[in-house]
């Protein structure tokens, strides 16, 4: 009985580890400033080549800039929380 419990527990831990790693990677990419900066550069390049209309460009730029602000706010909140935790 304990062997079965151990096997089930190990498979659950392995699955949990995989999901945790996927979550960490997605979060790292989602909150990476350099990714958003790169997307802004690509957006500008597409606009200059004529692949996007001015309206499309402005809409996507607004979305990316909002995302960049959210990333900076999150980083600031994390920094403030770590300072409060260290007091």
Protein Blocks (a to p, Z undefined) as FASTA:
>chain_A
ZZmmmmmmmmmmmmmmmmmmmmmmmmmmmmgmklmmmmmmmmmmmmmnopacfklmmmmm
mmmmmmmmmmmmmmmmmmmmmmmmmZZ
